Amino acid sequence: MFLLLNHQKLAAFLHTKKLVLECYRIVSFFPKNENFCLASQIRRAALSVHLNFSEAGSRKSLVERKRFYEIARGSLIERILHLI
């Protein structure tokens, strides 16, 4: 039914999707006053990892793919630091 793109075949794609869902689950336990600060940053960083990884899969140029993988990597590190 839907177009299956190259990035959806990779195990890392499934892991980044799980990361987003887990981050949303974790921040649901945060105090209400964190909803628009730290919780929001964690959700955005996790989603950025997933979206940039997906975006990389749509690029034909290896240079462009690497650039999006680097952005995803940076967002992953940011998300880890938020949770620490």
WOWO-V543534 format. One record per pair of residues at least 24 apart in sequence whose ideal C-beta (glycine too) atoms are under 10 Angstrom apart, sorted by the first residue. I is the first residue (numbers start at 0). GAP is how many residues later the second one is. D is the distance in Angstrom with one decimal. If there is no record, write none. Layout:
I/GAP/D ; I/GAP/D
This chain:
4/49/7.8 ; 4/52/5.8 ; 4/53/6.4 ; 5/48/10.0 ; 5/50/9.7 ; 5/51/5.0 ; 5/52/8.0 ; 5/53/9.9 ; 6/46/6.5 ; 6/47/5.2 ; 6/48/8.4 ; 6/49/6.9 ; 6/50/2.4 ; 6/51/7.1 ; 6/52/9.7 ; 6/58/9.6 ; 6/61/9.9 ; 7/46/8.0 ; 7/49/7.5 ; 8/48/8.8 ; 9/43/8.3 ; 9/44/9.9 ; 9/46/10.0 ; 9/47/7.3 ; 11/37/9.8 ; 11/38/10.0 ; 11/41/6.5 ; 11/45/9.7 ; 11/57/9.5 ; 11/60/9.2 ; 12/37/8.0 ; 12/40/6.3 ; 12/41/6.9 ; 12/44/7.4 ; 14/34/9.4 ; 14/35/9.3 ; 14/38/9.1 ; 15/30/8.2 ; 15/31/9.3 ; 15/32/9.8 ; 15/33/5.2 ; 15/34/4.2 ; 15/35/8.7 ; 15/36/8.9 ; 15/37/5.0 ; 15/38/8.0 ; 15/56/7.5 ; 15/59/9.8 ; 15/60/8.4 ; 16/29/9.9 ; 16/32/9.8 ; 16/33/6.0 ; 16/36/9.3 ; 16/37/9.3 ; 17/28/10.0 ; 17/32/9.4 ; 18/26/9.7 ; 18/27/5.3 ; 18/28/9.2 ; 18/30/6.2 ; 18/31/6.8 ; 18/34/9.8 ; 18/57/7.9 ; 18/60/7.7 ; 19/25/9.8 ; 19/26/4.7 ; 19/27/5.5 ; 19/28/9.5 ; 19/29/7.6 ; 19/30/5.0 ; 19/31/9.1 ; 19/59/9.8 ; 20/25/8.7 ; 20/29/9.7 ; 21/24/7.9 ; 22/24/8.2 ; 22/26/9.3 ; 22/27/9.9 ; 22/56/6.8 ; 22/59/9.0 ; 22/60/8.3 ; 25/57/7.5 ; 26/55/9.4 ; 26/56/9.6 ; 37/44/6.3 ; 37/45/9.3 ; 38/43/9.2 ; 40/37/7.9 ; 40/38/8.4 ; 40/40/10.0 ; 40/41/5.7 ; 41/36/9.0 ; 41/37/6.0 ; 41/39/10.0 ; 41/40/4.7 ; 41/41/6.8 ; 42/36/9.2 ; 42/39/9.8 ; 43/31/8.4 ; 43/34/9.1 ; 43/35/8.9 ; 43/38/9.8 ; 44/29/9.1 ; 44/30/4.9 ; 44/31/7.7 ; 44/32/8.9 ; 44/33/4.6 ; 44/34/3.9 ; 44/35/8.9 ; 44/36/9.0 ; 44/37/6.4 ; 44/38/9.6 ; 45/29/7.7 ; 45/30/8.4 ; 45/32/9.4 ; 45/33/5.3 ; 45/36/9.2 ; 45/37/9.9 ; 46/28/8.4 ; 46/32/9.6 ; 47/24/7.2 ; 47/26/8.5 ; 47/27/3.9 ; 47/28/8.7 ; 47/30/8.1 ; 47/31/8.3 ; 48/24/8.1 ; 48/25/9.0 ; 48/26/4.6 ; 48/27/4.9 ; 48/28/9.6 ; 48/29/8.9 ; 48/30/6.7 ; 49/25/8.9 ; 49/26/9.9 ; 50/24/8.8 ; 51/24/9.5
